[in-house]
Structures are given as structure tokens and as C-alpha cells.
Amino acid sequence: MQAQPMPKTPAKGAMLQAWQQSLSEAHQIAKMVLGRAASTVVAEHNSGIYRGVIIGHTRDYIIQQIGKQAAAVIHSKDRFHAPDREFPWPEVGRAFSIHYSRSHAVAREIREKLREHGLIR
């Protein structure tokens, strides 16, 4: 009796390659939007609040400018309570507060700035 060949599964490195590519794209978006000198960090998942304008998305990440500086934070979409990939991610160009608690993220649009400029009533 001959042993049947085992189906080929991707090596661990190949599985990581997709998210690594997405993370690299997130860093590139931050540099493209904020300038080459921009600093980027990955969000602290245990706790923290990040406020600023969403400047981009990749397949796996949300990129948010922090304040008015050339600095960005990268949020993993896996940290949001999303039933599927159709989740309404924070819109690019809008200001959001992203809050972490127990490794889960919650995004809320910041409306105070809009009121200051008389854009909403």
C-alpha cells in the first residue's frame, strides 16, 4: 500500500507574508501622506486612546494621524468587533477616537471639531 502524498500547506513564513505586506503598506501610506520623516507606531492593544484623522487603510490595518504632527498609529482591523470584512471602517479624512480596552478597539467619530467650524448643527 502506497502512502498518499500529503497536501502542500503554506509554510509559516508564507502565511505571515500577507499581513507583513499589509503592515509594510500601512507604513508606506503614513510616509506618503505625512512625509518621509513621519514616525509610525503600532497601537498599544492593552489600553489607550488615539485621536486623529484616518489617513488610510490596507487590507488588515487602519492608519491614523496622531494630532497635527507627522506621526501615525497603525491599528489592526482584527482588534475591532467586526462580524465580517464588510464592517464600516472609520472613513479616511474624518477624525476618530480609537479606544482600546482588553485588547479590543472601538472607533468613534470626533464631532467637536465639526461643531467649532459650524459644519453641523
Disulfide bonds with the S-S distance in Angstrom:
none
